[in-house]
């Protein structure tokens, strides 16, 4: 019976256990358990197994049990879909804050056709993908973020979009002094009422 109970607990709580290949699911696909939205919490909803960001500025932070919501070296994969003229983002090495754009960490851009010239797969205001996006609106794509030491690689559907190494003595991006390598959690961005971005299949592999 004790073995059966353990098996059932593993099946019912996938966010807390790694698969054989080391990947851990961070979102259960049904609830916001383990996640916390900042200002304008109604910006984030769940529909058909997807997190949908649509509304006034808000950020959805991972605050769950995996690694105590603190990640330094890792691989992160998130499936994303955008509507036209939509802007969004995925933060890493960040910290929960009640309002505003996150002060800490880096933003991986999500933007295929918004007026902002910085496109999907770029490291926002650090190593941007300019003008031409590697993904398309209304089609699912996967952003695969790899952080090892001072090295960041961002793949979009298996192709490298950004490969950046933080220089020695880096003081952060322009007017963003805390945009530098450290540790922290993951966050999804709700950018503005005119943007609609879908997220699903959020999984992470902590690295040494």
C-alpha positions in Angstrom: 0.0 0.0 0.0 2.8 2.4 0.8 4.4 1.8 -2.6 1.0 2.3 -4.3 0.6 5.6 -2.4 4.0 6.8 -3.6 3.2 5.9 -7.2 -0.1 7.8 -6.9 1.5 10.9 -5.4 4.1 11.0 -8.2 1.3 10.8 -10.8 -0.8 13.5 -9.2 2.0 16.0 -8.6 4.1 16.1 -11.8 5.4 19.6 -11.0 7.5 18.3 -8.2 9.2 15.4 -9.8 11.8 15.1 -12.6 11.4 12.8 -15.5 14.2 10.4 -16.3 15.8 13.0 -18.6 15.8 15.6 -15.9 13.0 17.8 -17.2 10.5 19.0 -14.6 7.0 20.4 -15.4 6.5 23.8 -13.7 2.8 24.2 -14.6 0.0 21.6 -14.1 -2.0 22.9 -17.1 -5.1 23.5 -15.0 -4.5 25.9 -12.1 -2.2 28.7 -11.0 -0.8 26.6 -8.2 2.9 27.5 -7.8 2.4 30.8 -9.7 1.7 34.3 -8.5 0.6 37.3 -10.6 1.6 40.8 -9.8 -0.6 43.9 -10.6 -3.8 43.4 -12.7 -4.1 39.7 -11.9 -7.0 39.3 -14.3 -4.6 39.7 -17.2 -3.8 36.0 -16.9 -6.4 33.3 -17.4 -6.4 29.6 -18.1 -8.2 28.1 -21.1 -7.9 24.7 -22.8 -4.7 23.9 -21.0 -3.0 27.2 -21.8 -2.1 30.3 -19.9 -3.4 33.3 -21.8 -2.0 36.8 -21.2 -4.4 39.5 -22.3 -4.9 42.8 -20.4 -3.1 45.5 -18.5 0.5 45.0 -17.6 1.1 42.0 -15.3 3.7 39.4 -14.6 3.1 35.8 -13.6 6.0 34.5 -11.4 6.8 31.0 -10.6 6.8 30.7 -6.7 6.5 26.9 -6.5 8.5 24.2 -4.8 10.9 23.2 -7.6 14.4 24.4 -6.5 12.7 26.7 -4.1 11.9 28.8 -7.2 15.6 29.8 -7.5 17.4 28.8 -10.7 20.9 29.7 -11.8 22.0 27.2 -14.5 19.2 25.6 -16.3 17.4 24.8 -19.6 13.8 26.1 -19.9 11.3 25.2 -22.6 8.0 27.0 -23.1 5.6 26.7 -26.0 4.2 30.0 -27.1 1.6 31.4 -29.5 1.0 35.0 -30.3 -1.9 36.9 -32.0 -1.0 39.7 -34.4 0.5 42.9 -33.0 1.2 41.2 -29.7 4.1 41.7 -27.3 5.1 39.5 -24.4 8.1 38.0 -22.7 9.7 35.3 -20.5 11.9 36.4 -17.6 14.6 34.5 -15.9 16.8 35.3 -12.9 14.0 37.6 -11.7 12.3 38.2 -8.4 8.6 38.7 -7.5 7.5 42.3 -7.3 4.1 43.8 -6.8 4.0 46.1 -9.8 6.0 47.5 -12.7 8.3 45.9 -15.2 10.6 43.4 -13.3 13.7 45.1 -12.1 15.8 41.9 -11.8 16.8 39.4 -14.5 16.6 39.2 -18.2 13.6 39.2 -20.6 13.5 36.8 -23.5 11.4 38.6 -26.1 8.1 37.3 -27.5 7.0 39.5 -30.4 6.4 38.5 -34.0 4.6 41.6 -35.3 4.2 44.2 -32.6 5.4 47.8 -33.3 8.4 47.2 -31.0 11.3 46.3 -33.4 12.8 43.8 -30.9 11.6 40.3 -32.0 11.0 36.8 -30.6 14.1 35.1 -29.4 16.1 38.1 -28.4 17.5 39.0 -25.0 15.7 42.2 -24.6 17.8 45.4 -24.7 20.9 43.2 -24.3 21.2 41.1 -27.5 18.2 41.8 -29.6 16.7 40.0 -32.6 15.9 42.9 -34.9 13.0 43.4 -37.3 12.5 39.8 -38.6 11.1 37.3 -36.2 12.0 33.6 -36.3 8.4 32.7 -35.5 4.9 33.5 -36.8 1.7 34.7 -35.2 -1.1 32.1 -34.7 1.5 29.2 -34.8 2.9 27.5 -31.8 6.7 27.8 -31.4 9.1 26.7 -28.6 11.5 29.0 -26.9 14.3 27.0 -25.4 16.5 29.1 -23.0 19.8 27.7 -21.8 21.8 29.4 -19.1 25.2 28.1 -18.0 27.5 30.4 -16.0 27.7 33.7 -18.0 26.5 32.1 -21.2 22.9 32.4 -22.5 21.6 30.7 -25.6 18.0 31.1 -26.9 16.6 28.7 -29.5 13.4 29.1 -31.3 12.0 25.9 -32.7 15.5 24.3 -32.5 17.4 27.2 -34.2 19.7 29.5 -32.4 18.3 33.1 -32.2 20.6 34.5 -29.6 24.0 33.4 -28.3 25.4 35.8 -25.7 28.1 35.8 -23.0 28.0 38.4 -20.3 31.2 40.4 -20.5 33.5 40.8 -17.5 32.6 43.8 -15.5 29.1 43.9 -16.9 27.0 46.6 -15.1 23.6 45.7 -16.6 21.8 47.0 -19.6 21.1 50.7 -20.2 19.0 52.0 -17.3 18.6 48.4 -16.1 21.4 47.9 -13.6 20.0 44.6 -12.3 19.8 43.0 -15.8 22.7 40.7 -15.2 23.5 37.0 -14.5 22.5 35.9 -11.0 19.8 33.6 -9.7 16.1 33.9 -9.5 12.7 32.6 -10.7 10.8 32.5 -14.0 8.1 34.9 -15.0 5.6 35.3 -17.9 4.7 38.7 -19.1 1.3 40.2 -19.9 2.3 43.4 -21.8 -0.8 45.4 -22.6 -4.5 45.1 -23.4 -3.9 44.8 -27.1 -1.6 41.9 -26.9 -2.7 38.2 -26.6 0.0 35.6 -25.9 -0.6 31.9 -25.1 1.8 29.8 -23.0 1.9 26.0 -22.3 4.2 23.1 -21.6 6.4 25.0 -19.2 9.3 22.7 -18.2 12.8 23.2 -16.8 15.9 21.2 -16.3 18.2 22.5 -13.5 21.9 22.2 -14.4 25.0 22.0 -12.2 
